[in-house]
Every structure is written in structure tokens, then in C-alpha cells.
Amino acid sequence: MSLELDEESFERLVIEELDALPDDMVDGLENVVFVVEDRPEDGSLDLLAVYEGVALTERGQYGFGELPDRIVLYREALLELCDDLETLRQEIHVTLVHEIAHYYGIDDEELHRLGWA
């Protein structure tokens, strides 16, 4: 059985978990927005989140007027995975760390090695 939570309550949890992340992880984030969507465009529940942008290790200097990178969390996929609020908090936390790591240029293989994937 999956957990049910409205969009506003879910977004509040995401903000709380972002605030709980270590300062050295979030202080380096520049021109990144965090977005909650119900599902990816294909409608699947396979993907928990996605980082859309150019990793810090791959980019040059930002110019003016560039769109921000995006970290998108998929509410329905995360809710489907969790039976209770505490599990959801943990899953959101791990998902945020995972996607922020992609921003810093850490790939899935390294995340697996570090125990974050």
C-alpha cells in the first residue's frame, strides 16, 4: 500500500529535507531550482527524480539569462514507494542527495560505491 499526501504537504516535506541537508552540500548550488511534479512525461512511476542541467564539472562560467538547472522530484513515484511518513522523509532525503550529487558531477557508479544509490 502506498502513502497518500497532497501536493502542498509533499512540497513542505521536500523543503524540510532540503533544509536538513549539510550546509557544505547546498551552499555550492548555484542557479538550481527544485521542482515537484506528479510524474515524468512518460507517465511512469519508475523514476523518483531527475537532474536536468550541466554538471558543475562539465560547465564553464554561467552567462546572463541562462535558465537554471532543475532537480525534479516525482511525487507519485516517491509516494508509491513508501508506506509511512518516516520512510517517505528518508526516501526524499536520499533522492535529494542523489540528484544534488549529479549537479556536482558524481555519476551513478560513484553514488552506488558511496551507498547513495
Secondary structure, 3 states (H helix, E strand, C coil): CCCCCCHHHHHHHHHHHHHHCCHHHHCCCCCEEEEEECCCCCCCCCCCEEEECCCCCCCCCCCCCCCCEEEEEEHHHHHHHCCCHHHHHHHHHHHHHHHHHHHCCCCHHHHHHHCCC
